[in-house]
C-alpha cells in the first residue's frame, strides 16, 4: 500500500513538472521573435504613408527591405515584396 502511494506521488510530480515545462516553452517561443503582428520597423516605415505606397526600411540584420504599405490588423505596415498578402489580412 505504501509503495503504491509513493508511485502515485512520483507520477503526479512528474506530470506537474512536464506541464510546467510545456507552459514555459510556449512563453519562450513567443519571446524568440515569433510574435503576432508586424515589427515596429514595418509600422514606422509606413508612418504618414498610404496603403499601396512603396517604402524601404532596415531589416533585422541591417539589410534594406523593399516593401509596400498595407493595412494589417487595423494599422498600416510595410509588407516586404514577395510576401503573400493573404497571410497578413
DSSP file (Angstrom, degrees, kcal/mol; ACC not computed):
  #  RESIDUE AA STRUCTURE BP1 BP2  ACC     N-H-->O    O-->H-N    N-H-->O    O-->H-N    TCO  KAPPA ALPHA  PHI   PSI    X-CA   Y-CA   Z-CA
    1    1 A X     >        0   0    0      0, 0.0     4,-1.8     0, 0.0     5,-0.2   0.000 360.0 360.0 360.0 -44.6    0.0    0.0    0.0
    2    2 A X  H  >  +     0   0    0      1,-0.2     4,-2.0     2,-0.2     5,-0.1   0.883 360.0  51.8 -65.0 -39.2    2.8    2.4    0.9
    3    3 A X  H  > S+     0   0    0      1,-0.2     4,-2.3     2,-0.2    -1,-0.2   0.870 107.2  54.0 -64.6 -36.4    4.7    1.7   -2.3
    4    4 A X  H  > S+     0   0    0      2,-0.2     4,-2.2     1,-0.2    -1,-0.2   0.908 108.3  48.4 -65.4 -42.0    1.5    2.4   -4.3
    5    5 A X  H  X S+     0   0    0     -4,-1.8     4,-2.4     2,-0.2    -1,-0.2   0.903 111.0  50.9 -64.3 -42.2    1.1    5.8   -2.7
    6    6 A X  H  X S+     0   0    0     -4,-2.0     4,-2.5     1,-0.2    -2,-0.2   0.904 110.2  49.5 -63.7 -41.4    4.8    6.7   -3.3
    7    7 A X  H  X S+     0   0    0     -4,-2.3     4,-2.3     2,-0.2    -2,-0.2   0.894 110.9  50.0 -64.4 -39.8    4.4    5.7   -7.0
    8    8 A X  H  X S+     0   0    0     -4,-2.2     4,-2.4     2,-0.2    -2,-0.2   0.902 111.7  47.7 -65.9 -40.7    1.3    7.8   -7.3
    9    9 A X  H  X S+     0   0    0     -4,-2.4     4,-2.6     2,-0.2    -2,-0.2   0.921 111.9  50.1 -65.3 -43.5    3.0   10.8   -5.8
   10   10 A X  H  X S+     0   0    0     -4,-2.5     4,-2.2     1,-0.2    -2,-0.2   0.901 111.7  48.4 -62.0 -40.7    6.0   10.3   -8.1
   11   11 A X  H  X S+     0   0    0     -4,-2.3     4,-2.4     2,-0.2    -1,-0.2   0.909 111.0  50.5 -65.4 -42.4    3.7   10.1  -11.1
   12   12 A X  H  X S+     0   0    0     -4,-2.4     4,-2.5     2,-0.2    -2,-0.2   0.917 110.7  48.9 -61.9 -44.4    1.9   13.3  -10.0
   13   13 A X  H  X S+     0   0    0     -4,-2.6     4,-2.4     1,-0.2    -1,-0.2   0.906 111.3  50.5 -61.9 -42.4    5.2   15.2   -9.6
   14   14 A X  H  X S+     0   0    0     -4,-2.2     4,-2.3     2,-0.2    -2,-0.2   0.913 111.5  47.2 -63.2 -43.4    6.4   14.0  -13.0
   15   15 A X  H  X S+     0   0    0     -4,-2.4     4,-2.6     2,-0.2    -2,-0.2   0.925 112.8  48.6 -64.9 -45.3    3.1   15.2  -14.7
   16   16 A X  H  X S+     0   0    0     -4,-2.5     4,-2.2     1,-0.2    -2,-0.2   0.890 111.6  50.2 -62.7 -39.5    3.2   18.5  -12.9
   17   17 A X  H  X S+     0   0    0     -4,-2.4     4,-1.9    -5,-0.2    -1,-0.2   0.919 111.3  48.7 -63.7 -43.7    6.8   19.0  -13.9
   18   18 A X  H  X S+     0   0    0     -4,-2.3     4,-2.2     1,-0.2    -2,-0.2   0.913 110.9  50.0 -63.1 -44.0    6.1   18.2  -17.5
   19   19 A X  H  X S+     0   0    0     -4,-2.6     4,-2.0     1,-0.2    -1,-0.2   0.897 110.5  49.1 -64.0 -40.5    3.1   20.6  -17.6
   20   20 A X  H  X S+     0   0    0     -4,-2.2     4,-1.8     1,-0.2    -1,-0.2   0.854 110.3  52.2 -68.4 -32.8    5.1   23.4  -16.2
   21   21 A X  H  X S+     0   0    0     -4,-1.9     4,-2.0     2,-0.2    -2,-0.2   0.899 108.4  50.3 -68.0 -41.4    7.9   22.8  -18.7
   22   22 A X  H  X S+     0   0    0     -4,-2.2     4,-1.6     1,-0.2    -2,-0.2   0.913 110.0  50.8 -63.3 -43.5    5.4   22.9  -21.6
   23   23 A X  H  X S+     0   0    0     -4,-2.0     4,-1.5     1,-0.2    -1,-0.2   0.899 110.5  48.5 -62.1 -41.8    4.0   26.2  -20.4
   24   24 A X  H  X S+     0   0    0     -4,-1.8     4,-2.4     1,-0.2    -1,-0.2   0.863 106.1  58.5 -67.0 -35.7    7.4   27.7  -20.2
   25   25 A X  H  X S+     0   0    0     -4,-2.0     4,-2.3     1,-0.2    -1,-0.2   0.880 103.5  51.9 -62.0 -38.7    8.3   26.5  -23.6
   26   26 A X  H  X S+     0   0    0     -4,-1.6     4,-1.8     2,-0.2    -1,-0.2   0.920 110.6  47.3 -64.8 -44.0    5.4   28.4  -25.1
   27   27 A X  H  X S+     0   0    0     -4,-1.5     4,-1.9     1,-0.2    -2,-0.2   0.917 112.8  49.1 -63.9 -43.1    6.4   31.7  -23.5
   28   28 A X  H  X S+     0   0    0     -4,-2.4     4,-1.3     1,-0.2    -1,-0.2   0.894 107.8  54.6 -63.6 -40.6   10.0   31.2  -24.6
   29   29 A X  H  <>S+     0   0    0     -4,-2.3     5,-0.8     1,-0.2     3,-0.3   0.895 109.1  48.6 -59.5 -40.7    8.9   30.5  -28.1
   30   30 A X  H ><5S+     0   0    0     -4,-1.8     3,-1.0     1,-0.2     4,-0.3   0.871 108.7  53.4 -68.4 -37.1    6.9   33.8  -28.1
   31   31 A X  H 3<5S+     0   0    0     -4,-1.9    -1,-0.2     1,-0.3    -2,-0.2   0.724  93.0  73.4 -71.3 -21.0   10.0   35.7  -26.8
   32   32 A X  T 3<5S-     0   0    0     -4,-1.3    -1,-0.3    -3,-0.3    -2,-0.1   0.224 127.3 -82.7 -81.2  16.8   12.2   34.4  -29.5
   33   33 A X  T < 5S+     0   0    0     -3,-1.0     2,-0.8     1,-0.1    -2,-0.1   0.542  94.8 123.4 100.2   6.9   10.6   36.7  -32.1
   34   34 A X      < +     0   0    0     -5,-0.8     2,-0.1    -4,-0.3    -3,-0.1  -0.332  41.1 146.2 -94.6  52.3    7.6   34.6  -33.1
   35   35 A X        -     0   0    0     -2,-0.8     2,-0.3    -4,-0.1     4,-0.1  -0.406  51.0-109.3 -86.4 165.4    5.2   37.5  -32.2
   36   36 A X  S    S+     0   0    0     -2,-0.1    -1,-0.1     2,-0.1     2,-0.0  -0.716  78.0  25.0 -93.2 145.5    2.0   38.3  -33.8
   37   37 A X  S    S-     0   0    0     -2,-0.3    -2,-0.1     2,-0.0    36,-0.1  -0.089  99.3 -46.7  91.3 168.1    1.7   41.4  -36.0
   38   38 A X        -     0   0    0     34,-0.1    41,-0.1     1,-0.1    -2,-0.1  -0.340  61.6-103.5 -73.8 153.9    4.2   43.4  -37.9
   39   39 A X    >>  -     0   0    0      1,-0.1     4,-1.5    -4,-0.1     3,-0.8  -0.352  33.6-107.5 -72.0 158.6    7.5   44.5  -36.4
   40   40 A X  H 3> S+     0   0    0      1,-0.2     4,-2.8     2,-0.2     5,-0.2   0.836 118.5  59.3 -55.9 -35.1    7.9   48.1  -35.2
   41   41 A X  H 3> S+     0   0    0      1,-0.2     4,-1.9     2,-0.2    -1,-0.2   0.877 104.2  50.5 -62.5 -37.6   10.2   48.9  -38.2
   42   42 A X  H <> S+     0   0    0     -3,-0.8    36,-1.8     2,-0.2     4,-0.6   0.846 112.4  46.6 -69.9 -34.1    7.5   47.9  -40.6
   43   43 A X  H >< S+     0   0    0     -4,-1.5     3,-0.9    34,-0.2    -2,-0.2   0.926 111.8  50.2 -71.9 -45.6    5.0   50.2  -38.9
   44   44 A X  H >< S+     0   0    0     -4,-2.8     3,-1.4     1,-0.2    -2,-0.2   0.855 102.8  61.5 -61.8 -35.9    7.4   53.1  -38.7
   45   45 A X  H 3< S+     0   0    0     -4,-1.9    -1,-0.2     1,-0.3    -2,-0.2   0.782 106.8  45.8 -62.8 -26.5    8.2   52.8  -42.4
   46   46 A X  T X< S+     0   0    0     -3,-0.9     3,-2.0    -4,-0.6    -1,-0.3   0.310  78.8 129.3-101.5   7.7    4.5   53.5  -43.3
   47   47 A X  T <  S+     0   0    0     -3,-1.4     3,-0.1     1,-0.3    -3,-0.0  -0.461  84.6   8.1 -63.4 132.8    4.0   56.4  -40.9
   48   48 A X  T 3  S+     0   0    0      1,-0.3    -1,-0.3    -2,-0.2     2,-0.2   0.700 113.0 110.3  65.5  22.7    2.5   59.3  -42.9
   49   49 A X    <   -     0   0    0     -3,-2.0     2,-0.3     4,-0.1    -1,-0.3  -0.631  62.2-125.8-114.9 176.1    2.0   57.0  -46.0
   50   50 A X    >   -     0   0    0     -2,-0.2     3,-2.2    -3,-0.1    19,-0.3  -0.858  39.9 -80.7-120.8 158.7   -1.0   55.4  -47.6
   51   51 A X  T 3  S+     0   0    0     -2,-0.3    19,-0.2     1,-0.3     3,-0.1  -0.345 118.9  27.7 -56.6 132.8   -1.9   51.8  -48.4
   52   52 A X  T 3  S+     0   0    0     17,-3.2    -1,-0.3     1,-0.4    18,-0.1   0.164  86.7 133.6  98.5 -16.6    0.0   50.8  -51.6
   53   53 A X    <   -     0   0    0     -3,-2.2    16,-2.8    15,-0.1    -1,-0.4  -0.399  56.7-123.1 -66.5 141.9    2.9   53.2  -51.2
   54   54 A X  E     +A   68   0A   0     14,-0.2     2,-0.3    -3,-0.1    14,-0.2  -0.695  39.6 167.5 -85.2 138.4    6.3   51.7  -51.8
   55   55 A X  E     -A   67   0A   0     12,-2.6    12,-2.9    -2,-0.3     2,-0.3  -0.917  25.4-144.5-142.2 166.9    8.8   52.1  -48.9
   56   56 A X  E     +A   66   0A   0     -2,-0.3     2,-0.3    10,-0.2    10,-0.2  -0.981  21.3 169.7-131.7 147.3   12.2   50.8  -47.7
   57   57 A X  E     -A   65   0A   0      8,-1.7     8,-3.1    -2,-0.3     2,-0.4  -0.971  39.9 -92.4-150.0 164.0   13.3   50.0  -44.1
   58   58 A X  E     -A   64   0A   0     -2,-0.3     6,-0.2     6,-0.2     5,-0.1  -0.669  41.8-142.6 -82.1 128.3   16.2   48.4  -42.4
   59   59 A X    >   -     0   0    0      4,-3.7     3,-1.8    -2,-0.4    -1,-0.1  -0.090  35.8 -83.7 -78.5-176.8   15.6   44.7  -41.6
   60   60 A X  T 3  S+     0   0    0      1,-0.3    -1,-0.1     2,-0.1    -2,-0.1   0.790 131.0  44.1 -61.1 -29.9   16.7   42.8  -38.5
   61   61 A X  T 3  S-     0   0    0      2,-0.1    -1,-0.3     0, 0.0     3,-0.1   0.183 124.6 -98.1-102.4  16.5   20.1   42.2  -39.9
   62   62 A X  S <  S+     0   0    0     -3,-1.8    -2,-0.1     1,-0.3     2,-0.1   0.448  79.2 139.4  84.3   0.2   20.6   45.8  -41.2
   63   63 A X        -     0   0    0     -5,-0.1    -4,-3.7     1,-0.1     2,-0.5  -0.420  60.3-107.4 -76.2 153.2   19.6   44.9  -44.8
   64   64 A X  E     -A   58   0A   0     -6,-0.2     2,-0.5    -2,-0.1    -6,-0.2  -0.707  33.7-158.5 -81.7 126.7   17.4   47.2  -46.8
   65   65 A X  E     -A   57   0A   0     -8,-3.1    -8,-1.7    -2,-0.5     2,-0.4  -0.931   5.2-149.1-110.6 121.8   13.9   45.7  -47.2
   66   66 A X  E     +A   56   0A   0     -2,-0.5    15,-2.5   -10,-0.2     2,-0.3  -0.764  35.0 154.4 -88.2 133.2   11.8   46.9  -50.1
   67   67 A X  E     -AB  55  80A   0    -12,-2.9   -12,-2.6    -2,-0.4     2,-0.4  -0.894  39.4-125.1-150.4 173.6    8.1   46.8  -49.2
   68   68 A X  E     -AB  54  79A   0     11,-2.0    11,-3.0    -2,-0.3     2,-0.3  -0.982  33.8-111.2-127.5 142.4    4.6   48.2  -49.8
   69   69 A X  E     + B   0  78A   0    -16,-2.8   -17,-3.2    -2,-0.4     2,-0.3  -0.561  43.8 168.2 -75.0 132.0    2.4   49.6  -47.1
   70   70 A X  E     - B   0  77A   0      7,-2.7     7,-2.8    -2,-0.3     2,-0.6  -0.965  40.5-103.7-139.8 155.4   -0.7   47.5  -46.4
   71   71 A X  E     + B   0  76A   0     -2,-0.3     2,-0.4     5,-0.2     5,-0.2  -0.722  40.9 178.0 -83.2 124.5   -3.3   47.5  -43.7
   72   72 A X  E >   - B   0  75A   0      3,-3.6     3,-1.8    -2,-0.6    17,-0.1  -0.987  68.0 -18.9-130.3 120.4   -2.7   44.8  -41.2
   73   73 A X  T 3  S-     0   0    0     -2,-0.4    -1,-0.1    15,-0.4     3,-0.1   0.869 130.1 -48.2  50.9  41.3   -4.9   44.3  -38.1
   74   74 A X  T 3  S+     0   0    0      1,-0.2     2,-0.3     0, 0.0    -1,-0.3   0.518 123.2  88.0  82.7   5.4   -6.2   47.9  -38.5
   75   75 A X  E <  S-B   72   0A   0     -3,-1.8    -3,-3.6    -5,-0.1     2,-0.4  -0.974  78.5-109.1-136.5 154.0   -2.8   49.6  -38.9
   76   76 A X  E     +B   71   0A   0     -2,-0.3     2,-0.3    -5,-0.2    -5,-0.2  -0.636  45.3 162.8 -82.5 131.3   -0.6   50.4  -41.8
   77   77 A X  E     -B   70   0A   0     -7,-2.8    -7,-2.7    -2,-0.4     2,-0.4  -0.989  41.5-101.6-147.7 153.3    2.6   48.4  -42.0
   78   78 A X  E     -B   69   0A   0    -36,-1.8     2,-0.6    -2,-0.3    -9,-0.2  -0.624  29.7-161.7 -78.8 127.3    5.3   47.6  -44.6
   79   79 A X  E     -B   68   0A   0    -11,-3.0   -11,-2.0    -2,-0.4     3,-0.1  -0.953  26.2-117.1-109.9 118.2    4.9   44.2  -46.2
   80   80 A X  E >   -B   67   0A   0     -2,-0.6     3,-2.0   -13,-0.2   -13,-0.3  -0.158  37.6 -92.9 -55.8 145.4    8.1   43.0  -47.9
   81   81 A X  T 3  S+     0   0    0    -15,-2.5    -1,-0.1     1,-0.3     3,-0.1  -0.320 112.3  27.8 -57.4 136.4    8.0   42.5  -51.6
   82   82 A X  T 3  S+     0   0    0      1,-0.3     2,-0.3    -3,-0.1    -1,-0.3   0.261  87.8 124.0  93.8 -11.9    7.2   38.8  -52.4
   83   83 A X  S <  S-     0   0    0     -3,-2.0    -1,-0.3     1,-0.1     2,-0.2  -0.636  71.3-105.1 -82.3 141.7    5.3   38.1  -49.2
   84   84 A X        -     0   0    0     -2,-0.3     3,-0.4     1,-0.2     4,-0.4  -0.450  19.6-148.8 -66.4 129.2    1.8   36.8  -49.7
   85   85 A X  S >> S+     0   0    0      1,-0.2     3,-1.6    -2,-0.2     4,-1.2   0.871  94.9  62.1 -66.8 -36.5   -0.9   39.4  -49.0
   86   86 A X  T 34 S+     0   0    0      1,-0.3    -1,-0.2     2,-0.2     3,-0.1   0.813  93.0  65.2 -60.9 -29.9   -3.4   36.8  -47.8
   87   87 A X  T 34 S+     0   0    0     -3,-0.4    -1,-0.3     1,-0.2    -2,-0.2   0.771 109.0  38.2 -64.2 -25.3   -1.0   35.9  -45.0
   88   88 A X  T <4        0   0    0     -3,-1.6   -15,-0.4    -4,-0.4    -1,-0.2   0.662 360.0 360.0-101.7 -19.0   -1.4   39.3  -43.4
   89   89 A X     <        0   0    0     -4,-1.2    -1,-0.1    -3,-0.1    -2,-0.1   0.480 360.0 360.0 -80.6 360.0   -5.1   40.1  -43.9
